[in-house]
């Protein structure tokens, strides 16, 4: 049995900066994470930062991550097996959970 059989690639844009009134876009960040996906078979909902309740497709469990993926970051599971967006990320003391949805 493999503890973390799945691979998640998260892609997002870092914050840009203003210099003398001109905006410079941030660089693109790509994070590759080993973990385990679990389908949302019950139709459970999660609350987003603004309090909205949304359905999700998968929860991705992994070791504790030092970064926080922004809402709606691009998500790619297992080399294109599933693609969608990050809807929420929660770090606990020992692990990270990332909720994923196609919409």
C-alpha positions in Angstrom: 0.0 0.0 0.0 1.3 3.4 -1.0 0.7 6.2 1.5 0.6 9.0 -1.1 -0.3 7.5 -4.5 -1.5 10.7 -6.2 0.2 13.8 -7.5 -1.3 17.3 -7.5 0.2 20.2 -9.5 -1.1 23.6 -8.4 -0.4 26.7 -10.6 -1.0 30.3 -9.6 0.3 33.8 -10.1 2.2 35.5 -7.3 1.2 39.0 -6.3 2.3 41.7 -8.6 3.9 45.0 -7.6 3.4 48.7 -8.4 6.5 50.7 -9.1 6.1 54.4 -9.9 2.5 53.8 -10.8 3.2 50.9 -13.2 1.9 47.5 -12.4 4.3 44.5 -12.9 2.7 41.1 -12.9 4.0 38.5 -10.5 5.7 35.4 -11.7 3.9 32.1 -12.2 4.3 29.5 -9.4 3.9 25.8 -9.9 3.9 23.5 -6.9 3.9 19.7 -7.3 2.6 17.8 -4.2 2.4 14.0 -3.4 -0.7 13.0 -1.6 -4.0 11.1 -1.6 -7.2 12.2 -3.2 -10.6 11.4 -1.8 -13.8 11.9 -3.8 -16.7 13.8 -2.4 -19.2 11.0 -2.8 -21.8 12.5 -0.4 -22.1 15.9 -2.0 -20.7 17.6 1.1 -20.2 21.4 1.1 -17.4 23.6 2.2 -17.4 27.3 3.3 -15.2 29.6 1.3 -13.5 32.7 2.9 -16.5 34.9 2.0 -18.9 32.4 3.7 -20.4 30.9 0.5 -21.2 27.2 0.6 -19.9 25.3 -2.4 -19.7 21.6 -3.5 -16.3 20.1 -4.2 -15.1 17.1 -6.2 -12.1 16.0 -4.2 -10.2 16.6 -0.9 -6.4 16.1 -1.4 -4.6 15.0 1.8 -0.8 15.6 2.0 2.0 16.4 4.4 2.0 19.9 6.0 2.7 22.5 3.3 4.5 25.8 3.9 2.6 27.7 1.1 -1.1 28.5 0.7 -2.6 28.1 -2.7 -4.9 31.1 -3.6 -8.6 30.5 -4.3 -9.2 29.3 -7.8 -5.6 28.3 -8.5 -5.3 25.8 -11.4 -5.2 22.2 -10.2 -4.1 19.1 -12.1 -4.4 15.7 -10.6 -2.3 12.7 -11.9 -1.1 14.3 -15.1 -4.4 15.4 -16.5 -6.6 12.6 -15.0 -8.7 15.4 -13.5 -8.3 19.2 -13.8 -10.1 22.0 -11.9 -9.5 24.7 -9.3 -8.4 25.0 -5.7 -11.4 26.1 -3.6 -9.8 26.0 -0.1 -6.7 24.9 1.8 -6.4 24.2 5.5 -3.2 23.4 7.3 -3.3 21.6 10.7 -0.3 20.7 12.8 0.6 17.6 10.9 -1.2 17.7 7.5 -2.7 19.9 4.8 -6.1 19.4 3.1 -6.9 21.0 -0.2 -10.4 21.0 -1.6 -10.8 20.8 -5.4 -13.7 21.5 -7.8 -14.1 21.7 -11.5 -16.1 24.9 -11.3 
